Amino acid sequence: MTAGCGAPDQDQDVAVGSKETVIEGKVLSGGEPVSSAYVRLLDASGEFTAEVPTGGSGNFRFFAAPGAWTVRALSSAGTGEKKLTASAGRNDVTLELV
Amino acid sequence: MSRSDVLVSADWAEQNLNTPGVVFVEVDEDVSAYDKGHIAGAVRVDWKADLQDGTRRDFVNKERFEKLLSAKGISSDDTVVLYGGNNNWFAAYAYWYFKVYGHGDVKLLDGGRKKWELESRDLTEEATSRPATQYKAKEQDTAIRAFRDEVVEAINTQNLVDVRSPDEFSGKLLAPAHLPQEQSQVAGHIPGAINVPWSQAANEDGTFKSDEELAKLYGAAGLDDGKDTIAYCRIGERSSHTWFALRELLGKKNVKNYDGSWTEYGSLVGVPVQKDV
């Protein structure tokens, strides 16, 4: 049985291999973590790539590839968006909802 | 078949939580989502534990499906309203699955858990208990389920709709970007497939786009209405979402979902594969 398309626990840390490109971070509102916010990863052309709900500590994580990405958060508390250029390894992003 | 026969709004759902003969079913892969709060009265179906054989890679057989639905308190003549996380991927998969086993009246809650949560509607942690039934399923309807041999035969003769993200389609990624990229099969897509990511059929709040927008989307992508269609993704739920849009919302004929999808096709020996990176 292959793994499904559901997201693993977003609050759990993972080992990141040297060939992996991980985009991860927190969703905050007024400086406080927001759980169950929907965070989506868009590619360089703005196309949807993946979406995860944040864990209890407001964390999210994507396994992407080097290049330009946009991370967008959507929640009943507001929205947030950031663009970044990811490279191999860990890439941290904090999204403050407005 | 029209949109209102197969898709219900959150408002409709709230007004029908206690309507006899209407059963709400939450379908998630992340089964803890249901425990953290679900729509009042909804029962849970686990995409993997309840709906997959577990030994062979296949559906549970008819007897196990009947036993499952009987235990959940669902009758053959109930209206089943499915919803879930992941923009209703798993709920759409369950919709297709219930249709394969011949359930008459199945509907999707438009927007699923996401829209429900974004609108801060009520969720409960209270357990649901429904009296057991004697559910009777029908034989599998393979008119809506595609298997690998017919997919290979469909190359250059039918519409093949690959609904994965552009990076998975091109072969840059092996899986959606929220999952570890550890799979062993080759990357790429079935030659001749058009790439219409499932997400283009949905709005940001998880609801389906309008019939007009959907018709325009698939028309512009080159879907030929004179041909039969097979939709696929990685393991068959995102393509259930597109299957739903094509067959249930747009009313297109002869649309199948290929649940073997890329995890099967991309591991087959000797079949053609196209890679763009």
Chai-1 contact restraints between the chains, C-beta under 6 A:
chainA,res_idxA,chainB,res_idxB,connection_type,confidence,min_distance_angstrom,max_distance_angstrom,comment,restraint_id
A,T2,B,I235,contact,1.0,0.0,6.0,A-B,restraint_1
A,T2,B,T263,contact,1.0,0.0,6.0,A-B,restraint_2
A,G4,B,E29,contact,1.0,0.0,6.0,A-B,restraint_3
A,C5,B,P176,contact,1.0,0.0,6.0,A-B,restraint_4
A,C5,B,E237,contact,1.0,0.0,6.0,A-B,restraint_5
A,G6,B,E29,contact,1.0,0.0,6.0,A-B,restraint_6
A,G6,B,D30,contact,1.0,0.0,6.0,A-B,restraint_7
A,A7,B,H178,contact,1.0,0.0,6.0,A-B,restraint_8
A,Y38,B,K114,contact,1.0,0.0,6.0,A-B,restraint_9
A,L41,B,A177,contact,1.0,0.0,6.0,A-B,restraint_10
A,E47,B,P166,contact,1.0,0.0,6.0,A-B,restraint_11
A,F48,B,S199,contact,1.0,0.0,6.0,A-B,restraint_12
A,T49,B,S165,contact,1.0,0.0,6.0,A-B,restraint_13
A,T49,B,A177,contact,1.0,0.0,6.0,A-B,restraint_14
A,A50,B,P176,contact,1.0,0.0,6.0,A-B,restraint_15
A,A50,B,A177,contact,1.0,0.0,6.0,A-B,restraint_16
A,A50,B,H178,contact,1.0,0.0,6.0,A-B,restraint_17
A,V52,B,H178,contact,1.0,0.0,6.0,A-B,restraint_18
A,F62,B,A177,contact,1.0,0.0,6.0,A-B,restraint_19
A,F62,B,H178,contact,1.0,0.0,6.0,A-B,restraint_20
A,F63,B,A177,contact,1.0,0.0,6.0,A-B,restraint_21
A,F63,B,P180,contact,1.0,0.0,6.0,A-B,restraint_22
A,F63,B,Q181,contact,1.0,0.0,6.0,A-B,restraint_23
A,A64,B,A177,contact,1.0,0.0,6.0,A-B,restraint_24
A,A65,B,K172,contact,1.0,0.0,6.0,A-B,restraint_25
A,S76,B,L118,contact,1.0,0.0,6.0,A-B,restraint_26
A,S76,B,S120,contact,1.0,0.0,6.0,A-B,restraint_27
